[in-house]
Amino acid sequence: MDGRHEQKTFTQIMLMCLGFFGIQFGWALQMGNMSAIYSRLGATESQIPLLWLAAPVTGLLVQPLVGYFSDRTWCRLGRRRPYFLGGAIFSAFALFLMPQASAIWMAVIALWILDTSVNVSMEPFRAFVGDILPENQRKTGYAMQSVMIGAGAVIASFLPQILSSLGVSTEAPLGHIPNSVKYSFYIGAVVLITAIIATVKSTPEYPPSDMKAFKELQNQTTSISKTLGEMWQAMTTMPSTMRRLAVVQFFTWAAFMIMWVYFTPGIASGVFHATPGTPEFEVAANWGSSCFGIYNGVAFGFAFALLWLTTRFSAKYIHIVCLIIGGLGLGSLGLTLFGFEFTKMSLIVPMVCVGIAWSSILSMPYALLSNALPAEKMGFYMGVFNFFIVIPQICVNLLFGPIMKHLLGGSAIAAVGIGGISLLVAAVFTFFVQDNTIKKQA
């Protein structure tokens, strides 16, 4: 008995998902600070979306390939764990490198290294849950991932503020990174690699049930053209549940990319009336990071509610309600178009709504998807599914700068309000997704 079909304990599921705590710690530092870092180094608001291209482009290229090859990997460390560990080492290096940047091009290179490495670690974690947990526990597993993601993101988002309260300087001349941000990235590097090592050491993987057939698969000649051909075939023949979720994911991740890019510069100019290089801008940047901490904190707390909700309600309807709440909250920022003035504290309400949606986004689509996929291609299809996360982000990065500049009058907060509408559209399309988790509930 190898244990692959055994029910796992709460502690086992928690340890299995602990690596996501570290991954999200590093990811949240990027989400909360990169726009401000680019602004400090001299980038304009219309340039920032293009400078963010590293995250979606590397996800588009890396995750499907890692999923494809991890499905065909078996070694002493297992199937997915070699990728966790390799990605963690390079991610830690990039987190140490990022705050050393003194020019935009240096920050861009560090971001590309970081995003490539994080994607190498992240994609196999989604398949890891599908590999190890029995079907009736997968919703719980993905909800636990949401708990870990929330915990890592909360601490990382508030870290610059915490360090500043301990006396670490938050000020730096234009062209330099303040110490509060530098030390946050250094701490993030240590946390990321430590958490992933803990998962690698505590959670064993199970060898393929038919090792002979697996060896034959490993021995098949693989080329770039063949791999790309298989990806295209997967795109054209993917299960109907995956196809419908793809539309949901497109509108969901377009909304969050808009928020990540424009929220901090938006509140700096629209709420704090500050410009880069001033003390007021540093206050605004820290509050922007803290707002990201608030929504991640809500996501963390709500993930515990999801652990309970998934035992009583379908993943589909949980996701619909959460997307509607998030869409209304984020969309409310668009009221600036009609002269509504937000204060520093009033920004908390939309962030609470966004946090509820974020908790569901990190778990429920994967619960809906995992039970619709063949086990032998779990990693590959999870990687292909990532297309519908990164493609909308690329579209936002390439197209939304001119839209914001010419149609929204340069109002970054108004741009974020458009993201709220996108979340509401995603909620509508979720109604058309078939929910295979209903009959799988424990």
C-alpha positions in Angstrom: 0.0 0.0 0.0 1.7 3.2 -1.2 -0.8 5.6 0.4 -1.8 7.3 -2.9 -5.5 6.7 -2.3 -5.5 7.3 1.4 -7.3 10.2 3.0 -4.8 12.7 4.2 -4.9 14.4 7.6 -5.2 18.2 8.1 -1.5 18.4 9.1 -0.4 16.4 6.0 -2.4 18.7 3.7 -1.0 21.8 5.4 2.6 20.7 5.1 2.0 19.7 1.5 0.9 23.3 0.7 3.5 25.1 2.8 5.7 25.8 -0.2 3.0 28.0 -1.5 3.4 30.2 1.5 7.0 30.9 0.4 6.1 31.3 -3.3 3.4 33.8 -2.5 5.7 35.7 0.0 8.0 36.4 -2.9 5.2 37.0 -5.4 3.4 39.5 -3.0 6.6 41.5 -2.6 6.7 41.9 -6.4 3.0 42.7 -6.7 3.0 45.3 -3.9 6.3 47.0 -4.8 7.3 46.8 -8.5 5.2 49.7 -9.8 6.7 51.9 -7.0 10.2 50.6 -7.7 9.8 51.4 -11.4 8.4 54.9 -10.5 11.4 55.5 -8.2 13.7 54.6 -11.1 12.1 57.1 -13.4 9.4 55.2 -15.3 6.2 57.0 -16.3 2.7 55.6 -15.6 2.2 54.8 -19.3 5.5 52.8 -19.4 4.8 50.7 -16.3 2.4 48.2 -17.9 5.1 47.2 -20.5 7.7 46.8 -17.7 5.4 44.3 -16.0 5.4 42.0 -19.1 7.8 39.6 -17.4 5.2 38.0 -15.2 2.6 36.9 -17.9 5.1 36.2 -20.6 7.2 33.9 -18.4 4.1 32.2 -17.2 2.9 31.7 -20.8 6.2 30.1 -21.8 7.4 28.4 -18.6 4.4 26.8 -16.9 3.1 24.6 -19.8 6.7 23.4 -20.4 7.3 22.6 -16.8 3.9 20.9 -16.6 4.7 18.8 -19.7 8.1 17.7 -18.5 7.1 17.2 -14.8 4.5 14.7 -16.1 7.4 12.8 -17.6 9.8 13.1 -14.7 10.6 10.5 -12.0 13.8 10.6 -10.0 15.0 10.3 -6.4 13.2 13.6 -5.4 10.0 12.5 -7.2 8.0 14.1 -10.0 7.1 17.7 -9.0 9.5 18.3 -6.2 12.7 18.8 -8.3 11.0 21.7 -10.0 9.9 23.2 -6.7 13.5 23.2 -5.4 15.2 24.4 -8.6 12.8 27.3 -9.0 13.1 28.2 -5.3 16.9 28.6 -5.6 16.8 30.9 -8.5 13.8 32.8 -7.0 15.8 33.5 -3.9 18.7 34.8 -6.0 16.4 37.2 -7.9 14.8 38.5 -4.6 18.3 39.3 -3.4 19.2 40.9 -6.7 16.0 43.1 -7.2 16.6 45.8 -4.5 20.2 46.3 -5.9 18.7 47.8 -9.0 19.8 51.4 -9.7 18.3 51.7 -13.2 15.1 50.5 -14.9 16.9 47.9 -17.1 18.4 46.3 -14.0 15.0 46.0 -12.3 13.6 44.5 -15.5 16.3 41.8 -15.7 15.8 40.9 -12.0 12.0 40.7 -12.5 12.4 38.4 -15.5 14.7 36.1 -13.5 12.2 36.2 -10.5 9.1 35.5 -12.6 10.7 32.7 -14.6 11.9 31.0 -11.4 8.6 31.5 -9.5 6.7 30.0 -12.4 9.0 26.9 -12.4 8.1 26.3 -8.8 4.4 27.4 -8.9 3.0 25.3 -11.8 3.9 21.8 -10.3 2.3 22.8 -7.0 -1.2 22.9 -8.7 -0.6 19.4 -10.1 0.9 18.2 -6.8 -2.5 18.5 -5.1 -4.1 16.5 -7.9 -1.4 13.9 -7.8 -1.5 13.2 -4.0 -5.0 13.9 -2.7 -8.0 11.7 -3.4 -10.7 13.4 -5.5 -13.0 14.1 -2.5 -10.2 16.0 -0.7 -9.0 18.2 -3.6 -11.3 21.1 -2.9 -9.8 21.1 0.6 -6.3 20.9 -0.8 -6.8 23.9 -3.1 -8.5 25.8 -0.3 -5.5 25.1 1.9 -3.3 26.4 -0.8 -5.4 29.6 -0.6 -4.8 29.7 3.1 -1.0 29.5 2.6 -1.1 32.0 -0.3 -3.0 34.4 1.9 -0.7 34.0 4.9 2.4 34.6 2.8 0.9 37.5 0.9 -0.3 39.3 4.1 3.0 39.2 5.9 5.0 40.1 2.7 2.6 43.0 1.8 2.9 44.6 5.3 6.6 43.9 5.7 7.8 47.3 4.4 5.4 49.0 6.8 6.4 46.7 9.7 10.1 47.4 9.1 9.5 51.2 8.9 7.7 51.0 12.3 10.9 49.3 13.6 12.9 52.3 12.5 14.1 51.1 9.1 14.2 54.1 6.6 11.4 54.4 4.1 13.1 57.3 2.3 15.5 57.3 -0.6 16.4 59.8 -3.4 14.9 59.3 -6.8 16.8 56.5 -8.5 17.3 54.5 -5.3 15.4 51.8 -3.4 14.6 52.6 0.3 16.0 50.2 3.0 12.5 49.1 4.1 11.9 47.6 0.6 15.5 46.2 0.3 15.3 44.3 3.6 11.8 43.1 2.7 13.1 41.4 -0.4 16.1 39.9 1.5 13.7 38.4 4.1 11.4 37.2 1.3 14.3 35.2 -0.3 15.0 33.3 3.0 11.3 32.6 3.6 10.6 31.4 0.1 13.4 28.8 -0.1 12.8 27.6 3.6 9.1 27.0 3.0 9.7 25.0 -0.2 12.4 22.9 1.4 9.9 22.1 4.2 7.4 20.8 1.7 10.0 18.8 -0.2 11.2 17.1 3.0 7.8 16.4 4.5 5.6 15.3 1.6 6.6 12.2 -0.4 5.4 11.6 -3.9 4.2 8.3 -5.3 5.8 6.6 -8.3 3.6 6.1 -11.4 1.3 3.1 -10.9 2.4 1.6 -14.3 6.1 2.2 -14.2 6.7 0.2 -17.5 4.3 2.4 -19.4 5.8 5.5 -17.8 9.3 4.4 -18.8 8.1 4.1 -22.4 6.7 7.6 -22.2 10.0 8.9 -20.8 12.0 7.2 -23.6 9.9 8.8 -26.3 11.9 11.4 -28.4 10.8 14.9 -27.4 11.5 18.0 -29.5 10.3 21.6 -29.2 8.1 21.2 -32.3 6.5 18.0 -30.9 6.0 19.7 -27.5 4.4 22.7 -29.1 2.2 20.4 -31.2 1.0 18.6 -28.2 0.2 21.9 -26.5 -1.8 23.0 -29.5 -3.7 19.7 -29.5 -4.4 20.1 -25.8 -5.8 23.6 -26.5 -8.1 22.4 -29.3 -9.2 19.2 -27.5 -9.4 20.3 -23.9 -12.4 19.2 -21.8 -15.5 21.4 -22.0 -15.2 22.3 -18.3 -11.7 23.6 -19.0 -12.8 25.5 -22.1 -15.6 27.3 -20.2 -13.3 28.0 -17.2 -10.8 29.6 -19.7 -13.3 32.4 -20.4 -13.8 32.9 -16.7 -10.1 33.1 -16.1 -9.5 35.6 -18.9 -11.8 38.2 -17.4 -10.7 37.4 -13.9 -7.0 37.8 -14.4 -7.4 40.9 -16.7 -9.1 42.5 -13.7 -6.3 41.7 -11.3 -3.5 42.7 -13.7 -5.2 46.1 -14.0 -5.3 46.4 -10.3 -1.7 45.3 -9.7 -0.4 47.7 -12.2 -2.5 50.8 -11.5 -3.5 50.7 -7.9 -0.4 52.1 -6.2 0.3 54.9 -8.7 -3.4 55.5 -8.8 -3.7 56.2 -5.1 -0.5 58.1 -5.0 -1.8 60.7 -7.5 -5.5 60.4 -6.8 -5.7 60.1 -3.0 -2.3 61.3 -1.7 -1.7 63.8 -4.5 1.9 62.8 -4.6 4.6 62.5 -7.2 7.6 60.1 -7.3 10.6 61.2 -5.4 8.7 63.0 -2.6 8.1 61.8 1.0 4.4 61.8 0.3 4.9 59.3 -2.6 6.8 56.9 -0.2 3.8 57.1 2.2 1.4 56.4 -0.6 3.6 53.5 -1.9 3.7 52.0 1.6 -0.1 52.3 1.9 -0.5 50.7 -1.5 1.5 47.8 -0.3 -0.5 47.7 2.9 -3.8 47.7 0.9 -2.5 44.6 -0.9 -1.8 43.2 2.5 -5.4 43.9 3.5 -6.9 42.1 0.6 -4.5 39.2 1.0 -5.3 39.2 4.8 -9.0 38.9 4.0 -8.2 36.2 1.5 -6.3 34.4 4.2 -9.1 34.6 6.7 -11.8 33.7 4.1 -9.8 30.7 3.0 -10.7 29.1 6.4 -14.3 29.8 5.6 -13.8 28.2 2.2 -12.5 25.0 3.9 -16.0 24.9 5.6 -18.0 26.1 2.6 -16.5 23.5 0.2 -18.0 20.7 2.4 -21.5 22.1 2.0 -21.7 24.0 -1.3 -20.5 23.5 -4.9 -17.3 25.1 -6.0 -19.2 26.8 -8.9 -21.6 28.8 -6.8 -19.1 29.7 -4.2 -17.0 31.1 -7.0 -19.8 33.1 -8.5 -20.7 34.8 -5.3 -17.1 35.6 -4.5 -16.5 37.1 -8.0 -19.6 39.3 -7.7 -18.5 40.6 -4.3 -15.0 41.4 -5.6 -16.4 43.0 -8.8 -18.6 45.4 -6.8 -15.8 46.3 -4.5 -13.2 46.9 -7.2 -15.7 48.6 -9.5 -16.5 51.1 -6.8 -13.1 52.7 -7.5 -14.5 53.8 -10.8 -16.7 56.2 -9.0 -13.8 58.6 -9.3 -15.0 59.2 -12.8 -18.0 60.9 -11.3 -16.1 63.1 -8.9 -16.2 60.8 -5.9 -13.2 61.4 -3.6 -11.6 58.4 -1.8 -9.8 58.8 1.4 -6.9 56.7 2.6 -9.1 54.6 5.0 -12.1 54.3 2.6 -9.9 52.2 0.3 -10.1 49.4 2.8 -13.7 48.5 1.9 -12.9 47.6 -1.8 -9.9 45.7 -0.6 -12.0 43.6 1.7 -14.3 42.7 -1.2 -11.3 42.0 -3.5 -9.8 39.7 -0.8 -13.0 37.5 -0.7 -12.8 37.2 -4.5 -9.1 36.5 -4.4 -9.4 33.6 -2.0 -11.9 31.9 -4.3 -9.8 32.7 -7.4 -6.8 30.9 -6.0 -8.7 27.7 -5.2 -12.2 27.1 -6.7 -11.2 27.2 -10.5 -8.6 24.5 -9.8 -11.1 22.4 -7.8 -13.5 22.6 -10.7 -10.8 21.8 -13.2 -8.9 19.0 -11.5 -11.8 16.5 -11.5 -12.3 17.1 -15.2 -8.7 16.2 -16.2 -7.0 12.8 -16.9 -4.6 12.0 -14.1 -1.7 11.2 -16.5 -1.8 14.7 -18.0 -2.6 16.6 -14.8 0.6 18.7 -14.8 0.4 19.4 -18.6 -3.2 20.5 -18.6 -2.6 22.7 -15.5 0.2 24.3 -17.4 -2.0 24.9 -20.4 -4.7 26.3 -18.1 -2.2 28.9 -17.2 -2.5 30.3 -20.7 -5.8 31.8 -19.7 -4.2 33.5 -16.7 -1.3 35.0 -18.6 -2.8 35.9 -21.9 -5.2 38.4 -20.4 -2.3 39.9 -18.4 -0.3 40.3 -21.6 -3.3 42.0 -23.3 -3.6 44.4 -20.4 0.1 45.2 -20.4 0.2 45.9 -24.1 -3.1 47.6 -24.6 -4.3 49.2 -21.4 -1.7 51.9 -21.2 -3.0 53.8 -24.3 -6.6 53.2 -23.0 -5.8 54.7 -19.7 -4.0 57.6 -21.2 -6.5 58.5 -24.0 -9.9 57.3 -22.8 -9.6 57.5 -19.0 -7.8 60.8 -18.8 -4.8 59.3 -17.2 -6.8 58.3 -14.1 -5.2 55.1 -12.8 -7.9 54.6 -10.1 -10.5 54.8 -12.8 -8.6 52.1 -14.7 -8.9 49.9 -11.6 -12.6 50.4 -11.6 -12.7 48.9 -15.1 -11.2 45.8 -13.5 -14.2 45.5 -11.3 -16.5 45.3 -14.3 -14.3 42.6 -15.7 -14.8 40.5 -12.5 -18.5 40.8 -12.8 -18.3 39.6 -16.4 -16.3 36.6 -15.1 -19.1 35.8 -12.6 -21.6 35.7 -15.4 -19.5 33.2 -17.4 -19.0 31.0 -14.4 -22.8 30.1 -14.6 -22.0 28.1 -17.8 -19.2 25.9 -16.2 -20.1 22.3 -15.4 -19.4 21.5 -11.8 -18.0 17.9 -11.3 -17.2 18.6 -7.7 -20.9 18.3 -6.6 -21.0 14.6 -7.0 -17.5 14.2 -5.6 -18.1 15.9 -2.2 -17.2 13.8 0.8 
